[in-house]
Structure formats: structure tokens, C-alpha cells
Amino acid sequence: MSNARELAQIPSTPSGRRNLIINGAMNVAQRGTSTTGVNSNTYASLDRFKTLTNEGTFTVSQSSEAPAGFANSYKIDCTTADTSLAAAGKVNIDTYLEGQDLQQIQKGLSTAKQVTLSFWVKSSVTGTYIVELFDVDNSRHINKSYSISSADTWEKKEILIDADTTGAFGNDNSASLQLRWWLAAGSNWTSGTLATTWQAQDNTDRAVGLSVNIASSTSNDWYITGVQLEVGSVATEFEHRSYGEELALCQRYYYMAANGTSDTNQAGLGLCYAHSDTEYRSAIDLPVEMRTIPSLDSPTVTNGYRFVAGATSTATTQTVDSITAAYPAWNTKRKFLIGSGTGQQDQNAGGKSGYAQVYQSTSAYVAFDAEL
């Protein structure tokens, strides 16, 4: 009886964190739930998934259409078609992984491990698609085909990736592995032989057999969710993480500090102080240690930002069009100094303190970017 009880307590899947992918359930969208006019290489809408295209124009969004067990998916929807692909034309969806998070794969060693990629996908366009793992450190890749056989129907794909005993991943915070879904490809990417086993980079072998062009019609769309990459030869059930944990993992790469979509378009940034009679500073605490010292991501918006300092009767207000990285040498992975200028401090500014905010604009925001 005790043996039966003990067997019942053994988990059916390996314990501990299995999924190497961040935001695989497409729950975090710090940049917003929809981005229109996507026609270049950019992180649009959903965190950790980058759109790369030089063909057509798309809307990228967080969609509520999802298979059972999921609430969200990544959707790319063609809004301007391109029926004739250039030789170098492509439409890709990428996510990147740091080398220090991949050491358990033991790539480059005689003990290298297989990994399994699984995901849910649906599209209005049926046919053969390509997914690629690209070793950034050693310029090696492996490419696998999968089919979407029924239009507008969720299908789960499980793809076994061979072990590679050549080329180790760097043990650092740089991009070591690129996971790429090919949705369109010109002849530069399709004229060779598909690299179904690990090999040195050959661009002509990367998308051979791809039979679709997601940019060919404004009726085309493609969805993905439940993305999981794990060590081993078996695809286990998707590892769901709490929203809070997933958000913190995403904030290592991108942190939206404030935007003008809340509190009647007035979103607080934090405390500030008068740096001079005409300039203000605000020290932003970043919620997690970012991958590297981030860059400031904040658009120029007419009167989009405001600083208020001093007592009620003597308060001074400055409304500005842009936020600056005040002292780049001062910034770290955990703190960042922003301001309304970069001038030298006026010792006679009076030391007035107050608050900074994104002000009365849905277009203004302040974010910090440490993406791969």
C-alpha cells in the first residue's frame, strides 16, 4: 500500500524549471497589446518576441484567441501585402536566449543534450513552415519543417532538436541562441538544402521547403502560443508560470516605467529634484537587475512630460517634450537617472523636490531597454 502511495506522489514530468523560453504563454505585453505598421525589425507588443520583416506591413498583437489552457497568443496580421518576394525578403518571428541560461544543454561537449521544442500554432495559410535554432556564438544552425494542415485551427507541434557536440555557448549575458520561425523567405534563404542537422551557417539552407508567404495577402494571419524549449527528447506539458514571475523575467530585458494610458493620462514616474532653475532630475529604481545597463526608450511628444517641485505656494512646474538620460556614467543595471536636460547642477537651485510624470498624452512613455 505504501509503495502505491509513493508512486502516486512521483510527478509525471521532471520537477524544477523546464522551459527555457520567457513569455511563452504570451501573457506579458509591456509595450502594449497591439502595434500597427510593423514593416522592419522591432519588438512589437509582446515581450521577448521580435518581428523581423522587410516584406509587407503587419499588425502585431496580443490576441485572446488561444487553445485550451492558454489565455493569450502572439498574432501577426498582414495589412499591406507583398506578393513578389525579393531574393533577400523575409518575415521572421524571433526570440533570443542568453548563453548563461543554456549551459545545461552542454552544447559543444561530448555529453551534449537533445532539446525539444513544442508550441501551439494556427494560421489562415496552410502549408509547410520552417523553424530554426541558430547558434549565435558559433554561427551554426539547425532547421526543421512543420506543417499547418487545417486553416484557422490550433495545432500542437513537437520538434526534436539533435545534440550538437561542436561549439559551446558562451557563459555570459549575450545572445547565444536565436529561435526563429520563418513565415516568408526569398531565394537567398531557400536555394540550398534544408539544414536538418547542425551545420555551419549557410543562408541558402535556412528556409528550404517553406511553401507559404504570410505577406502575400491582407487575409493572412498567424498565431503562436505555448512555446516551450526543454532539455530532453520528450515534450512535456507546458510549464505555466505566474504572471508576476513572468513579468519579472521580461523586465530583465525591458521595463515600462510609466506611460500615458492610465490615471487620466498622468502616470507617475517618481520623485524628482530641481537640478537647476530650468532642469529637473528623477532617479528611477528598476524593479529587477536588467541584463545590462539599459538605454532610455522615450519618444518626443509635445508637452508629454512634467516635473513639479517645491511647496504648494512656491511650486514650479516644467512641462517638456522629451526626457533625457541625464548622466549615462551614473546609471547601473538597477538605477537610472533621467531628467529634463543634461546641464551642470546649479548650487543655488534651492534643493526643491517634487515629482515627475508622463503627462496628458497617450503617446508618451518612459521605458528602459536591455534587449538582446
C-alpha positions as CSV (number, residue, x, y, z in Angstrom):
1,M,0.0,0.0,0.0
2,S,2.8,2.4,0.9
3,N,4.5,1.7,-2.5
4,A,1.3,2.6,-4.3
5,R,1.1,5.8,-2.3
6,E,4.7,6.7,-3.1
7,L,4.3,6.0,-6.8
8,A,1.3,8.3,-6.9
9,Q,3.4,11.1,-5.5
10,I,6.0,10.9,-8.2
11,P,5.5,13.7,-10.7
12,S,4.7,12.6,-14.3
13,T,7.1,15.3,-15.6
14,P,10.5,16.4,-14.4
15,S,10.5,18.8,-11.4
16,G,12.0,22.2,-11.4
17,R,12.1,24.8,-14.2
18,R,12.0,23.1,-17.6
19,N,11.0,25.8,-20.1
20,L,13.9,27.9,-21.3
21,I,11.6,30.3,-23.1
22,I,10.4,33.5,-21.4
23,N,6.8,34.6,-22.0
24,G,6.0,31.5,-24.0
25,A,2.3,31.8,-23.0
26,M,2.3,35.4,-24.4
27,N,0.9,36.9,-21.2
28,V,3.2,39.9,-20.9
29,A,2.9,42.9,-23.3
30,Q,4.6,45.9,-21.7
31,R,4.8,47.8,-25.0
32,G,1.0,47.5,-25.5
33,T,-1.4,44.9,-26.7
34,S,-1.2,46.0,-30.4
35,T,1.3,47.6,-32.7
36,T,0.4,48.7,-36.2
37,G,2.5,49.5,-39.2
38,V,5.2,46.9,-38.5
39,N,7.5,46.7,-41.6
40,S,11.0,46.4,-40.1
41,N,12.9,44.7,-37.3
42,T,11.3,45.6,-33.9
43,Y,10.0,44.3,-30.7
44,A,6.3,44.9,-31.1
45,S,3.6,44.3,-28.5
46,L,4.6,41.0,-26.8
47,D,7.7,40.9,-24.7
48,R,10.7,38.8,-25.8
49,F,9.3,38.1,-29.3
50,K,10.8,40.2,-32.1
51,T,9.3,40.7,-35.5
52,L,11.8,40.9,-38.4
53,T,10.5,41.8,-41.8
54,N,11.4,43.6,-45.0
55,E,8.3,42.4,-46.9
56,G,4.7,43.7,-46.4
57,T,3.3,45.5,-43.4
58,F,1.8,43.9,-40.3
59,T,-0.2,44.5,-37.1
60,V,1.4,42.5,-34.2
61,S,-0.8,42.0,-31.2
62,Q,-1.6,40.0,-28.1
63,S,-4.7,38.0,-29.1
64,S,-7.2,36.4,-26.8
65,E,-7.6,33.6,-29.3
66,A,-5.8,30.6,-27.8
67,P,-6.1,26.8,-27.3
68,A,-7.5,25.3,-24.1
69,G,-5.2,26.0,-21.2
70,F,-3.9,29.4,-22.5
71,A,-5.4,32.9,-22.4
72,N,-3.3,34.7,-25.0
73,S,-1.3,34.2,-28.2
74,Y,1.0,36.2,-30.4
75,K,-0.8,37.3,-33.6
76,I,0.8,38.7,-36.8
77,D,-1.7,40.0,-39.3
78,C,-0.8,41.2,-42.8
79,T,-2.2,44.7,-43.5
80,T,-0.2,45.6,-46.7
81,A,0.5,42.7,-49.0
82,D,3.7,41.9,-50.9
83,T,3.1,39.1,-53.4
84,S,6.5,39.1,-55.0
85,L,9.3,38.5,-52.5
86,A,12.8,39.9,-53.1
87,A,15.7,37.5,-53.0
88,A,16.6,38.7,-49.5
89,G,12.9,39.1,-48.5
90,K,11.8,37.5,-45.2
91,V,9.3,37.6,-42.4
92,N,10.5,36.1,-39.1
93,I,9.5,35.9,-35.5
94,D,12.5,35.6,-33.2
95,T,13.3,35.1,-29.5
96,Y,16.8,35.2,-28.1
97,L,18.3,33.3,-25.1
98,E,21.4,34.2,-23.0
99,G,24.3,31.8,-23.1
100,Q,24.4,31.6,-19.3
101,D,20.9,30.2,-19.3
102,L,21.8,27.4,-21.7
103,Q,24.7,25.7,-20.0
104,Q,22.6,22.6,-19.1
105,I,22.3,21.8,-22.8
106,Q,26.1,21.1,-22.8
107,K,26.4,22.2,-26.4
108,G,29.9,21.6,-27.8
109,L,30.7,18.8,-25.4
110,S,30.7,15.0,-26.0
111,T,27.8,15.0,-23.5
112,A,25.7,17.4,-25.4
113,K,21.9,17.0,-24.9
114,Q,19.0,16.9,-27.2
115,V,16.3,19.5,-26.7
116,T,12.6,19.5,-27.7
117,L,10.7,22.5,-29.0
118,S,6.9,22.5,-28.7
119,F,4.3,25.1,-29.4
120,W,0.7,25.7,-30.5
121,V,0.2,27.4,-33.8
122,K,-2.6,28.3,-36.2
123,S,-2.9,30.3,-39.4
124,S,-5.2,31.1,-42.2
125,V,-2.4,29.9,-44.5
126,T,-1.8,26.2,-44.7
127,G,1.4,24.6,-45.9
128,T,5.0,23.9,-44.9
129,Y,6.7,26.2,-42.4
130,I,10.3,26.3,-41.1
131,V,11.5,26.8,-37.5
132,E,15.3,27.4,-36.9
133,L,17.7,27.2,-33.9
134,F,20.7,29.5,-34.7
135,D,23.8,29.3,-32.5
136,V,24.9,32.9,-32.5
137,D,28.3,32.2,-30.7
138,N,29.5,29.7,-33.3
139,S,27.4,30.6,-36.4
140,R,25.8,27.2,-36.6
141,H,22.1,26.3,-37.2
142,I,19.6,23.5,-37.5
143,N,16.3,23.9,-39.3
144,K,13.1,21.8,-39.1
145,S,9.9,21.9,-41.1
146,Y,6.4,21.6,-39.8
147,S,3.0,21.7,-41.5
148,I,-0.2,23.5,-40.8
149,S,-2.7,21.3,-42.4
150,S,-6.1,22.9,-41.3
151,A,-6.7,26.6,-41.8
152,D,-7.7,28.6,-38.7
153,T,-7.3,25.6,-36.4
154,W,-5.0,25.3,-33.4
155,E,-2.4,22.5,-33.9
156,K,0.4,21.5,-31.4
157,K,3.9,20.9,-32.8
158,E,6.6,18.9,-31.1
159,I,10.1,19.1,-32.7
160,L,13.1,17.2,-31.6
161,I,16.5,19.0,-32.0
162,D,19.7,17.0,-32.2
163,A,22.5,17.3,-29.7
164,D,25.4,19.3,-31.1
165,T,29.0,18.4,-30.0
166,T,30.5,21.3,-31.9
167,G,30.7,24.8,-30.5
168,A,29.9,25.7,-26.9
169,F,27.5,28.5,-25.8
170,G,29.3,31.4,-24.1
171,N,28.6,31.5,-20.3
172,D,27.6,35.2,-20.4
173,N,24.6,37.6,-20.8
174,S,24.9,37.9,-24.5
175,A,22.6,36.3,-27.1
176,S,23.8,32.7,-27.7
177,L,20.7,31.1,-29.2
178,Q,18.2,32.5,-31.6
179,L,14.9,30.7,-32.1
180,R,13.3,31.7,-35.4
181,W,10.0,31.0,-37.1
182,W,10.1,31.6,-40.9
183,L,6.9,32.9,-42.3
184,A,8.2,34.1,-45.7
185,A,11.6,33.8,-47.4
186,G,13.1,34.8,-50.7
187,S,15.5,32.8,-52.8
188,N,18.6,33.8,-50.7
189,W,17.2,31.6,-47.9
190,T,15.7,28.8,-49.9
191,S,18.1,27.8,-52.7
192,G,20.1,25.2,-50.9
193,T,19.3,22.1,-48.8
194,L,17.4,22.4,-45.6
195,A,19.9,22.1,-42.6
196,T,18.1,19.3,-40.8
197,T,21.2,18.6,-38.7
198,W,23.5,21.1,-37.1
199,Q,25.9,22.6,-39.5
200,A,28.0,25.8,-40.1
201,Q,25.9,28.7,-41.2
202,D,24.7,28.6,-44.8
203,N,22.0,31.1,-45.5
204,T,20.7,29.2,-48.6
205,D,19.9,26.3,-46.3
206,R,17.8,28.2,-43.7
207,A,14.2,28.1,-45.1
208,V,14.3,25.5,-47.9
209,G,10.8,23.9,-48.4
210,L,8.9,26.9,-47.0
211,S,5.8,26.9,-49.1
212,V,4.0,29.9,-47.6
213,N,4.3,33.7,-47.8
214,I,2.5,35.3,-44.9
215,A,2.9,38.7,-46.7
216,S,1.0,37.6,-49.8
217,S,-2.5,38.7,-48.8
218,T,-4.1,41.0,-46.3
219,S,-6.3,38.0,-45.4
220,N,-3.2,36.2,-43.9
221,D,-2.6,35.8,-40.2
222,W,-0.5,33.6,-38.0
223,Y,-0.8,32.8,-34.2
224,I,1.5,31.1,-31.8
225,T,1.5,30.4,-28.0
226,G,2.6,27.7,-25.5
227,V,6.2,28.0,-26.7
228,Q,8.5,25.6,-24.7
229,L,12.1,24.6,-25.2
230,E,13.4,22.0,-22.8
231,V,16.3,19.6,-22.4
232,G,15.4,16.0,-23.4
233,S,13.8,14.1,-26.2
234,V,10.2,14.3,-24.9
235,A,7.8,17.3,-25.0
236,T,6.3,17.7,-21.5
237,E,3.2,19.7,-20.6
238,F,3.7,23.4,-20.9
239,E,5.3,24.9,-17.8
240,H,2.9,27.7,-16.7
241,R,4.5,30.4,-14.5
242,S,2.6,33.1,-12.5
243,Y,2.1,36.4,-14.3
244,G,4.3,38.1,-11.6
245,E,7.2,35.8,-12.2
246,E,6.9,36.0,-16.0
247,L,6.7,39.9,-15.8
248,A,9.9,40.0,-13.7
249,L,11.7,37.7,-16.2
250,C,10.6,40.1,-19.0
251,Q,11.7,43.2,-17.1
252,R,15.3,42.0,-17.1
253,Y,15.2,42.9,-20.8
254,Y,12.6,45.7,-21.0
255,Y,10.9,47.8,-18.3
256,M,8.0,50.1,-18.9
257,A,8.2,52.6,-16.1
258,A,5.3,54.8,-17.0
259,N,3.0,55.5,-19.9
260,G,0.1,57.9,-20.6
261,T,-2.6,55.2,-20.7
262,S,-3.5,55.3,-17.0
263,D,-4.7,57.8,-14.3
264,T,-6.3,60.2,-16.8
265,N,-3.2,60.1,-18.9
266,Q,-1.0,61.2,-16.0
267,A,1.4,58.4,-14.9
268,G,3.8,59.0,-12.1
269,L,7.5,58.4,-12.7
270,G,8.8,59.1,-9.2
271,L,10.3,61.7,-7.1
272,C,12.4,64.5,-8.6
273,Y,14.5,67.4,-7.5
274,A,15.5,70.8,-9.0
275,H,18.8,70.3,-10.7
276,S,18.8,74.0,-11.7
277,D,16.3,76.7,-12.2
278,T,15.4,75.1,-15.6
279,E,16.3,71.5,-15.2
280,Y,15.0,68.6,-13.1
281,R,16.2,65.1,-12.3
282,S,14.5,61.9,-11.2
283,A,16.2,58.7,-10.1
284,I,14.3,55.6,-11.3
285,D,14.6,52.4,-9.4
286,L,14.5,49.5,-11.8
287,P,12.4,46.6,-10.4
288,V,14.9,43.8,-11.2
289,E,18.6,43.8,-12.3
290,M,18.5,44.2,-16.0
291,R,20.6,42.2,-18.4
292,T,22.9,45.1,-19.0
293,I,22.8,48.9,-18.3
294,P,19.7,49.8,-20.2
295,S,19.2,52.6,-22.7
296,L,16.4,55.0,-22.3
297,D,13.3,54.4,-24.5
298,S,11.1,57.5,-24.5
299,P,9.6,59.3,-27.5
300,T,9.5,63.0,-28.1
301,V,5.9,64.1,-27.5
302,T,4.7,67.8,-27.3
303,N,4.3,68.6,-23.6
304,G,4.4,64.9,-22.9
305,Y,6.3,65.0,-19.6
306,R,6.0,67.2,-16.5
307,F,8.2,68.0,-13.4
308,V,6.7,69.7,-10.4
309,A,8.8,70.8,-7.4
310,G,8.6,72.9,-4.3
311,A,5.9,73.8,-1.8
312,T,2.4,74.5,-2.8
313,S,2.7,78.3,-2.7
314,T,6.1,78.3,-4.4
315,A,5.9,75.2,-6.6
316,T,7.5,75.4,-10.0
317,T,6.3,73.3,-12.9
318,Q,8.2,72.4,-16.1
319,T,6.5,70.7,-19.0
320,V,8.8,69.3,-21.6
321,D,8.6,67.4,-24.9
322,S,11.3,64.8,-24.1
323,I,13.1,63.0,-21.3
324,T,16.9,62.7,-21.3
325,A,19.4,60.2,-19.8
326,A,20.9,62.8,-17.5
327,Y,24.2,61.2,-16.6
328,P,24.9,58.0,-18.5
329,A,28.0,57.2,-16.4
330,W,25.9,57.2,-13.3
331,N,23.4,54.6,-14.5
332,T,23.5,51.0,-13.5
333,K,21.5,47.8,-14.0
334,R,19.4,48.8,-11.0
335,K,19.1,52.6,-11.2
336,F,18.7,55.1,-13.9
337,L,18.8,59.0,-13.7
338,I,16.5,60.8,-16.1
339,G,15.8,64.5,-16.4
340,S,14.7,67.4,-18.5
341,G,18.3,68.3,-19.6
342,T,21.9,67.4,-19.2
343,G,23.4,70.7,-17.9
344,Q,25.6,71.2,-14.8
345,Q,23.9,71.5,-11.4
346,D,23.1,75.0,-10.2
347,Q,24.1,75.1,-6.5
348,N,21.5,77.9,-6.0
349,A,18.6,75.8,-7.2
350,G,17.2,75.7,-3.7
351,G,17.1,71.9,-3.4
352,K,13.4,71.8,-4.2
353,S,11.9,68.3,-4.5
354,G,8.7,67.1,-6.1
355,Y,7.5,64.5,-8.6
356,A,7.9,63.6,-12.3
357,Q,5.2,62.2,-14.5
358,V,4.1,61.3,-18.0
359,Y,1.6,64.0,-18.7
360,Q,-1.7,64.1,-20.6
361,S,-0.5,62.1,-23.6
362,T,-1.3,58.5,-24.7
363,S,1.8,58.6,-26.9
364,A,4.3,59.5,-24.2
365,Y,6.1,56.9,-22.1
366,V,9.4,56.2,-20.3
367,A,10.9,52.7,-20.6
368,F,14.3,51.1,-20.3
369,D,15.7,48.7,-22.9
370,A,18.3,46.0,-22.4
371,E,17.0,43.6,-25.1
372,L,19.2,41.1,-26.8
